[in-house]
């Protein structure tokens, strides 16, 4: 992609009201555009990042037997009445059509997936079953803030698993937990597994939290073994695992996994016939990852005073070519050649071909945060001036060396 054609360009200042780091940098860098509080357009750069996070999540969900589907965002009122959540779900968007029908805009999908699978699950031979989607969710948050960390519309992966027994579900729960750790490692996001609710480390409900001073959640982290519990368990003055001191930390919740109790199965009569011919309720679990929230969390923990520092796995491009002295035909031809040769190797490249000052180009490169900045100018001659966004020093390398570096990651 040539930067002269990229929509849109960077902004020198963040709009008023953008308080969080991710809000400021994602808007200034041209990744998102705010339409209203908690609602964003994901611009080409931002969509590339979201797509890469989604692909990582998709690969790991497929690896543990998940099957992808896409459920509707518009959900019938009667399903929510059946579960008793039409009135009790406090952030539910409720809509009424001009024909009189009432709907919910989906904040979660138990009210869709349970009546769906009840038509297909009949025998123990139909289980286990794992279904997931990556889809926009809608929640009428009273105060949408913190950029893409807390929105009224956001992108989320939700997986639902169905089993013949709690034991089988619990085994799969552990498998999903391991897959989540792989996902967050691949996206370059540090997380701590945090026990949520119940008061002991044997409980199944678990959150995946990224520790940051800008987080909205509070977790208690053991200073000895680094285990963590949600603050709602703060009556524990010592770590339940090792007895170490618990220290209060701010964090961003980027994922959660928890068992679903029998209420949904009972509401929709989700049963199966076991090997002995007896009817039993299906045991289930729910597992969520906030895709757009992961994007915001990566920026919160991966940035400096100049801009974003994207991990290579989710960066919108791998290489950012900064062309200087492009009025010199030899330099311009070389920059164009390097651009095409990198693309031919399957390397994603953003080429800043604009006729603006070097300082402005460097500032934009730092703000956008692509992993490798490559300067081509009269001074570089037959070499390339390469600087990794996360490092201070620059190095002169050949094109072959640059290709080897980028393809090795």
Residue, then its C-alpha position, 0 to 999 in steps of 0.5 A: x500500500x502506498x501511503x499517498x493512497x491510504x485512507x485516511x491520514x494521521x492527525x496531529x491531535x486527538x479529539x477532545x474527550x479522548x482520555x485513554x491511550x488507545x483512544x488517542x493513538x488509534x484515532x490519531x493514527x487513522x485506525x478508528x473513527x468515533x461515530x458516537x460514544x462507544x461506537x467506532x468505524x474501523x478504518x483500513x489500518x484498524x480493520x487489518x489489525x482486527x482481522x489479524x487478531x480474529x485470524x489468530x483466535x480462529x486458528x486456535x478455536x479450530x485447533x480445539x474442535x470449534x466450528x465457526x458459525x454466524x448468528x444474528x445480531x437481532x434476537x427475538x424477544x420471546x427467547x429473552x422472556x423465556x430465560x427471564x433476562x428481558x427485564x433483568x439484563x440491564x444493558x440490553x438494547x430493546x427494539x420495537x419494529x413498526x409492525x409491533x414485533x420486539x427484539x433485542x440487539x444481541x449482547x450475548x447469544x445464549x438466547x439464540x444458540x440454545x434454541x438452535x442446538x435443541x433441534x440437533x442434539x438428541x443423543x449422547x452421540x451428538x456430543x460433545x459439540x463446540x460452536x463459535x462466532x466472531x461477531x459484533x455485540x451490542x450493550x447499552x453501557x451507561x458510560x461508554x469510555x476508554x476508547x475501544x475497551x468499553x463500547x456500545x458496539x464491539x467485536x467479540x468471539x464467543x464459543x459455546x460447548x455442549x457436553x454429556x456431563x460436567x466432568x467432560x465440560x470441565x476437561x474441555x474448559x481446561x483445554x480452552x484455557x490453554x488455547x486462550x493463553x496461546x492466543x494472547x501470547x501470539x497477539x503479544x498481549x501479556x495476561x494473568x489468569x484471574x479467578x472470578x467469583x466464589x472465593x477459591x481457586x477451585x472455582x471454574x469461572x476465570x478471567x484473562x486480565x492484562x495488567x496496566x495502570x489504565x485498566x478499569x478492573x481491579x485484581x489482587x495479584x500474589x507478590x510471591x506466585x503471581x496468581x490472581x483473583x478478582x477484587x470481589x474476593x478481596x476478603x482474602x488477605x493472603x493468596x489461597x495458593x501459597x499464602x503470599x501477600x495479595x497486591x491490588x493492580x489495575x487491569x483490562x479484562x480481555x477474555x473469560x471462560x465459565x460454565x453455564x448453569x442449568x437454567x438455559x438448558x431448562x428454559x429451552x429443554x435442551x436434553x439428550x438421551x444417554x447410553x442407558x436411554x435416560x433423558x439428561x440435561x446437556x452441560x455447557x460452557x461459555x468462552x469469550x474474547x473481546x477482539x476489539x478490546x484486545x486491540x485496545x489493550x495491545x495499544x495500552x501496554x504497547x506504546x510510548x510517547x511517540x505512538x503505537x508499538x505493534x507486535x509483529x503478529x497483529x501489525x497492519x503491515x510488517x515494513x514501513x518504507x520511508x522514502x526521502x529525496x524522492x525528487x531524485x529519480x535514482x532514489x525513487x526508482x530504488x524505493x519503488x523496486x524495494x517496495x515491489x520486491x518485498x511484496x513479491x516475497x509476501x511481506x506486507x509493506x506501507x510505502x510513504x511516497x508522499x512529498x512532505x518533510x522527513x520529520x513528518x514522515x518519521x513522526x507518522x511512522x512512529x505514530x502508526x507503529x509498524x514493526x520495521x521502518x526502512x529509510x531509503x534516501x541519497x545517504x543510504x546508497x546501496x543499503x537500507x536504513x532499518x530501525x525496529x519500532x521497539x528499539x532505538x538504534x538503526x542499522x544498515x542492511x541489504x535487501x536480502x537481510x531485511x527479507x530474512x529478518x521479516x520472514x523469520x518472525 
